[in-house]
Amino acid sequence: MSNLKEIAERNLLQKQQLPDFFGSDMVRPSYDGLGLTNIPALALKLLGAEGATVPAYNPTMYNSNEISGAFEQLTKQSPINHIVVLLIDALGYDQLENQIKAGKVPSFEQVTQNPHNFYAPITSVYPSTTTTALTSVATARAPQDHGIMGTYNFFPDLGVSVNLIRFAAAFDSSLSISTQHLNQETLVPVPNIFTMLERKGIKTSQINYYAFENSGISRFTSSGSKAKYNGYYTPADAMATIRQSIEQLPVGGKQKSYTYAYISTIDTTAHAYGPLQPNYEAELAAIDFSLKREILSRLQREDVLLIITADHGQIHGPDDRIVWLNDHAALTSALITPVTGESRATYLHLRNGTGVLERTRAYIEAKFKGQVVALTRNEALAAGLFGEPEKEPSQQCLDRVGDLVLCPLDNWQVRQRLKGVDRLSFLVGVHGGLTRAEMLVPFLAMRLNQ
């Protein structure tokens, strides 16, 4: 399996190359078969449901008969009646590989090297950030379809930018957004995977942190569904809850099911201390132990397919590699709203006027060469950053991406202070960009009988 993983990694990176001006370390997201969005499409396909507008995960695109044969052997050895997708926030492929090679996560090492399992890298979406990625996982749609374009989104009809994690005004986190103005139940204009499966009589459920049950993102990613919400308190509790949920699944195929489980603590720890720091390693080691104790050592269910993945990886964001827009009045004076998106994927909404876009772009290219790549909205769409370029983007995407997309290179960030305070609070670990450490995530699939 190790050799196949290396082939998959090499061929994926070659396939997803970006133009030279992005640099050698940047990865174009895959929406055509080797990306995060393709996992829910795979679940729909394997369980006999419909509704995805992207292809199912397709390992033949690694251009290796051995890889595609290994995946086919896993999926076709016997009927799959139940699928469990465990998404570990910020467990990037490069970070997981680092810990496996260092011998610090023996359970992950065991399952990734087991020839009966399937393990390969895939890409995240763009921006490689939680709000966008989790919405893609929940809808089997690319960002340009579902319109959740980052943590901070500008809503032209409201004239305000909204933090979609806190569901509050971006410029004042204490100011909540009324459902009269922005309804969480109708925010995403496409159906979610739970409702798509339920229409086929497939039972759905979620296993998630107890405090997230009524959060904005939980609501707009499962709106209208009957998915049972199983709250947990710690990652170990999450693993135990996953095990108990699987133990209760019916045998025989008369009732199929889909379970989505989410663990956020790797992301939290990486933001606070940086990826691959001692505290990060400690948190991942605890998850690794619980995975073995609660699931790998105690379950024997051939009809269950467990998929472990992540929404993105992380990189270190040093404070001396930040482009502060406040130092550039020529830029801030051209904006109708402070920057949106992410510090690693930034949207500029420009004032109307002849030549405003051209002048703003020229300024950025002159002042920030080697730090930031500036693309127009149409150029970003044509490059396939938000979805397959031949497909028409939603109006929500067009509204929220703005006029210019700033893609910071290496570990640069773009930020803007408001009234002397950085609206995007400083974090040690960051994500949202196109570097391989942010973009590559693991795709680990296994039957629970090996």
C-alpha positions in Angstrom: 0.0 0.0 0.0 2.9 2.4 0.7 4.2 2.2 -2.8 0.7 2.8 -4.2 0.3 5.8 -2.0 3.5 7.3 -3.3 2.3 6.7 -6.9 -1.0 8.3 -6.1 0.7 11.3 -4.5 3.0 11.9 -7.4 0.3 11.5 -10.1 -2.2 13.7 -8.2 0.3 16.5 -7.8 1.2 16.3 -11.5 -2.4 16.3 -12.5 -3.3 19.3 -10.3 -0.5 21.6 -11.2 -1.2 25.3 -11.4 0.4 27.7 -13.8 4.1 28.5 -13.1 3.3 32.0 -11.6 1.8 30.3 -8.6 5.0 28.5 -7.7 5.9 24.9 -7.4 4.3 24.2 -4.1 0.7 25.1 -5.0 -2.0 22.6 -5.8 -5.2 23.1 -7.9 -8.2 21.6 -6.2 -9.8 18.5 -7.9 -13.5 18.5 -8.4 -13.5 15.9 -11.2 -12.8 12.8 -9.1 -9.9 13.2 -6.7 -11.1 15.8 -4.3 -13.0 16.1 -1.1 -16.3 17.0 -2.9 -16.1 13.6 -4.6 -16.4 11.7 -1.3 -20.1 12.4 -0.6 -20.7 11.7 -4.3 -19.1 8.3 -3.8 -21.4 7.7 -0.8 -24.4 8.5 -2.8 -23.3 6.2 -5.6 -22.4 3.3 -3.3 -25.7 3.5 -1.4 -27.8 3.8 -4.6 -28.9 7.4 -4.2 -28.6 10.4 -6.6 -28.2 14.1 -6.4 -24.4 14.8 -6.8 -23.4 17.2 -9.5 -19.7 16.2 -9.3 -18.3 12.7 -10.1 -17.9 10.1 -7.4 -14.3 9.6 -6.1 -12.5 8.0 -9.0 -9.1 6.3 -8.3 -8.6 5.5 -12.0 -7.6 9.1 -12.3 -4.3 8.3 -10.5 -3.4 6.5 -13.8 -2.4 3.3 -12.1 -4.2 0.0 -12.6 -2.9 -1.2 -9.2 -4.5 1.7 -7.4 -7.8 1.4 -9.1 -7.8 -2.4 -8.7 -7.1 -2.0 -4.9 -10.1 0.3 -4.6 -12.3 -1.9 -6.6 -11.3 -4.9 -4.5 -12.3 -2.9 -1.3 -15.6 -1.8 -2.5 -16.8 -4.8 -4.4 -15.7 -7.7 -2.1 -19.2 -7.7 -0.6 -22.3 -5.4 -0.4 -21.8 -2.1 1.4 -24.9 -1.3 3.4 -23.5 1.4 5.8 -21.1 4.2 5.2 -19.4 6.2 8.0 -17.5 9.3 7.0 -15.2 10.5 9.8 -13.8 14.0 9.1 -11.0 15.1 11.3 -10.6 18.9 10.9 -7.1 20.0 9.8 -5.6 16.5 9.6 -3.8 17.3 6.4 -2.2 14.5 4.4 1.3 15.9 4.9 0.9 16.3 8.6 -0.5 12.7 8.9 2.4 11.4 6.9 4.9 13.2 9.1 3.4 11.6 12.2 3.2 8.1 10.6 6.8 8.2 9.5 7.9 9.4 13.0 6.1 6.4 14.5 3.9 8.6 16.7 0.5 7.4 15.5 0.6 3.5 15.5 -3.1 3.1 14.7 -3.0 5.2 11.6 0.3 3.5 10.6 -1.5 0.1 11.0 -4.5 1.0 8.9 -2.7 2.9 6.2 -0.2 0.1 5.6 -2.9 -2.7 5.7 -3.1 -4.0 2.1 -6.9 -4.7 2.6 -7.5 -1.0 3.2 -7.2 1.9 0.7 -5.1 5.0 1.4 -4.2 7.9 -0.9 -4.1 11.7 -1.0 -6.9 13.8 -2.4 -7.3 17.6 -2.5 -9.4 19.9 -0.5 -11.6 22.6 -2.0 -10.8 26.3 -2.4 -10.6 28.1 -0.1 -9.2 25.2 1.9 -11.2 26.2 4.9 -13.9 24.6 7.2 -17.0 26.5 6.1 -16.4 25.9 2.5 -15.2 22.3 2.8 -17.8 21.1 5.2 -20.5 22.5 2.9 -19.1 20.6 0.0 -19.0 17.4 2.1 -22.6 18.0 3.1 -23.8 18.7 -0.5 -21.6 16.9 -2.9 -21.2 20.2 -4.7 -18.3 22.4 -5.5 -18.0 25.8 -3.8 -19.1 27.6 -6.9 -22.4 25.7 -6.7 -23.2 26.0 -3.0 -21.9 29.6 -2.6 -20.2 29.3 0.8 -17.0 30.9 -0.3 -15.1 31.1 3.0 -15.5 32.1 6.6 -16.4 35.7 5.8 -18.9 36.2 3.0 -20.3 39.5 1.6 -24.0 39.7 1.0 -24.7 42.5 -1.4 -28.4 42.5 -0.8 -27.8 43.1 3.0 -24.8 45.3 2.5 -22.9 43.4 5.2 -20.2 40.8 5.5 -21.1 37.8 7.7 -18.9 35.4 9.7 -20.6 32.1 8.8 -19.0 30.2 11.8 -20.4 32.6 14.4 -23.3 33.7 12.1 -22.6 37.3 13.2 -21.6 40.5 11.4 -18.0 40.3 10.4 -17.2 43.7 11.8 -18.9 43.1 15.2 -19.0 39.5 16.4 -21.4 40.5 19.1 -24.0 41.5 16.5 -26.0 38.4 15.5 -27.7 38.2 12.1 -31.5 38.0 12.3 -33.1 35.0 10.5 -35.4 37.6 8.9 -32.4 38.9 7.0 -30.4 35.7 6.6 -32.1 32.4 7.1 -29.8 29.5 8.0 -32.3 27.0 6.7 -32.3 28.5 3.2 -28.7 29.9 3.0 -27.4 27.0 0.9 -29.3 26.9 -2.5 -28.7 23.2 -3.1 -29.9 20.1 -1.3 -27.7 18.3 1.3 -26.6 14.7 1.2 -28.8 13.8 4.1 -32.0 14.8 2.3 -30.8 13.1 -0.9 -30.2 9.9 0.9 -33.4 10.1 2.9 -35.5 10.3 -0.3 -34.2 6.8 -1.1 -35.2 5.5 2.4 -31.6 5.5 3.7 -31.2 6.4 7.4 -28.9 9.3 8.2 -27.2 10.5 11.3 -24.5 12.9 12.6 -21.9 12.5 15.3 -20.6 15.9 16.3 -19.6 18.1 19.2 -22.6 18.7 21.5 -22.3 22.5 21.4 -22.4 22.6 17.6 -25.9 21.1 17.4 -27.7 24.4 16.7 -24.8 26.3 15.3 -25.2 28.1 12.0 -23.0 25.8 10.0 -24.7 22.7 11.4 -28.1 24.1 10.4 -27.2 25.2 6.9 -25.4 22.0 6.0 -28.3 19.7 7.1 -31.3 21.9 6.5 -34.5 19.9 6.1 -33.1 16.6 6.9 -34.1 14.0 9.5 -30.5 13.1 10.5 -30.3 12.3 14.1 -27.7 14.4 16.0 -25.5 12.5 18.4 -23.5 15.0 20.5 -20.2 14.1 22.2 -18.0 15.9 24.6 -14.4 14.8 23.8 -12.7 13.1 20.8 -12.5 9.9 22.8 -16.2 10.2 23.4 -16.7 10.7 19.7 -14.9 7.5 18.9 -16.9 5.6 21.4 -20.1 7.1 20.0 -19.1 6.0 16.5 -18.5 2.5 17.7 -21.8 2.4 19.5 -23.6 3.7 16.4 -22.0 1.1 14.2 -22.9 -1.7 16.7 -26.5 -0.7 16.4 -26.7 -0.8 12.6 -29.0 -3.4 11.2 -27.5 -6.5 9.5 -28.8 -7.8 6.2 -29.1 -4.8 3.9 -32.8 -4.1 4.4 -32.0 -0.8 6.0 -29.0 1.1 4.7 -27.4 4.1 6.5 -25.0 7.0 6.2 -23.3 8.5 9.2 -21.2 11.7 9.2 -18.8 12.2 12.2 -16.7 15.3 12.8 -13.9 16.0 15.2 -12.6 19.6 15.4 -9.7 19.5 18.0 -6.8 19.0 15.7 -7.7 22.3 14.0 -8.2 24.1 17.3 -4.8 22.9 18.5 -3.0 23.7 15.3 -4.4 27.2 15.2 -3.2 27.8 18.8 0.2 26.2 18.6 1.0 25.6 15.0 0.8 22.3 13.1 3.1 19.5 14.2 4.0 21.2 17.5 4.1 19.1 20.7 0.5 20.0 21.7 -0.7 19.2 18.2 1.1 15.8 18.3 -0.4 15.1 21.7 -3.9 15.7 20.5 -3.4 13.6 17.4 -1.9 10.8 19.5 -5.0 10.8 21.7 -7.2 10.5 18.7 -5.0 7.7 17.3 -5.3 5.8 20.6 -9.1 6.1 20.7 -9.4 5.0 17.1 -7.7 1.8 18.0 -9.4 1.2 21.3 -12.9 2.0 20.3 -13.1 1.0 16.6 -10.3 -1.0 15.2 -10.0 -3.4 18.1 -13.7 -3.9 18.8 -15.7 -3.9 15.6 -16.2 -6.7 13.0 -18.7 -5.4 10.4 -17.9 -6.4 6.8 -20.9 -4.4 5.5 -19.6 -1.1 6.9 -17.3 1.1 4.9 -15.4 3.6 7.1 -13.9 6.6 5.3 -11.5 8.9 7.2 -10.6 12.2 5.7 -10.1 15.9 6.6 -11.3 19.3 5.3 -7.8 20.8 4.9 -4.3 20.8 6.4 -2.5 23.8 8.0 0.7 25.7 7.7 2.6 28.1 10.1 1.6 31.8 9.6 4.5 33.9 10.8 3.6 37.5 11.8 6.3 38.9 9.6 4.7 37.5 6.5 1.5 39.5 6.5 0.4 42.0 3.9 -1.5 44.6 5.9 -3.9 46.4 3.6 -4.2 49.3 6.1 -0.7 50.4 4.9 -2.0 50.8 1.4 -4.7 53.5 1.1 -4.7 53.0 -2.7 -6.3 49.6 -2.0 -8.6 50.3 1.0 -10.1 53.4 -0.7 -11.1 51.2 -3.6 -13.1 48.7 -1.4 -16.8 48.9 -0.8 -16.4 46.5 2.2 -13.4 45.3 4.2 -11.7 42.1 2.8 -13.7 38.9 2.9 -12.9 35.2 2.5 -9.7 34.1 4.4 -6.3 35.5 5.2 -5.0 32.8 2.8 -7.7 33.4 0.2 -8.9 36.9 0.1 -11.7 38.6 -1.8 -11.7 42.3 -2.8 -15.1 43.9 -3.5 -14.3 47.1 -5.5 -16.1 50.3 -6.0 -17.7 51.0 -9.4 -15.7 53.2 -11.7 -13.7 53.2 -14.9 -10.4 51.5 -14.4 -10.8 50.8 -10.7 -10.2 47.0 -11.1 -7.2 47.6 -13.5 -5.5 50.1 -11.2 -6.1 48.0 -8.1 -4.7 44.9 -9.8 -1.7 46.8 -11.1 -0.9 48.2 -7.6 -1.1 44.7 -6.1 1.2 43.3 -8.8 3.7 46.1 -8.3 3.8 46.1 -4.5 3.3 42.4 -3.6 5.2 40.5 -6.3 6.3 37.2 -4.9 3.8 37.5 -2.0 0.4 37.5 -3.6 -1.1 36.4 -7.0 -4.1 38.5 -8.0 -6.8 37.0 -10.2 -10.0 38.5 -11.5 -13.1 36.5 -10.5 -13.4 35.1 -14.1 -9.8 34.1 -14.1 -10.2 32.3 -10.8 -13.3 30.5 -12.1 -11.5 29.6 -15.4 -8.5 28.2 -13.4 -10.9 25.7 -11.7 -10.3 27.1 -8.2 -14.0 26.9 -7.2 -15.3 24.1 -9.3 -15.1 22.6 -12.8 -14.5 25.6 -15.1 -16.9 24.5 -17.8 -19.8 24.6 -15.3 -21.8 27.8 -14.6 -21.2 29.2 -11.1 -24.1 30.2 -8.9 -25.1 33.8 -8.4 -24.1 33.4 -4.7 -20.6 32.5 -5.7 -20.4 35.4 -8.1 -21.6 37.9 -5.5 -19.3 36.7 -2.7 -16.1 36.2 -4.5 -15.9 39.9 -5.4 -13.9 41.4 -8.2 -10.4 40.3 -7.3 -9.2 37.1 -5.7 -5.9 37.4 -3.8 -4.0 34.1 -3.5 -1.1 34.5 -1.1 2.1 32.5 -2.0 4.1 30.4 0.3 3.0 31.3 3.9 2.0 34.9 3.3 -1.3 36.2 4.5 -3.5 39.2 3.6 -5.2 41.0 6.5 -6.9 44.2 7.3 -7.2 46.0 10.7 -10.3 47.8 11.6 -10.1 50.6 14.2 -6.7 49.4 15.2 -7.8 45.7 15.6 -7.1 42.9 13.2 -10.6 41.6 12.4 -9.1 38.2 11.6 -7.5 37.4 14.9 -3.9 36.3 14.7 -3.4 32.5 14.6 -0.2 30.5 14.7 -1.5 27.9 12.4 -3.5 29.0 9.3 -5.1 27.5 6.2 -7.3 28.5 3.3 -4.6 28.6 0.7 -3.3 26.5 -2.2 0.0 25.1 -0.7 0.2 21.3 -0.7 0.3 21.3 3.1 -3.2 23.0 3.1 -4.7 21.4 0.1 -3.7 17.7 0.4 -5.9 15.6 2.7 -6.1 11.9 3.3 -8.6 9.5 1.8 -8.5 6.4 4.0 -11.2 3.7 3.4 -11.6 0.4 5.1 -14.0 -2.4 5.9 -14.3 -3.0 9.6 -13.5 -6.7 9.3 -9.7 -6.7 8.7 
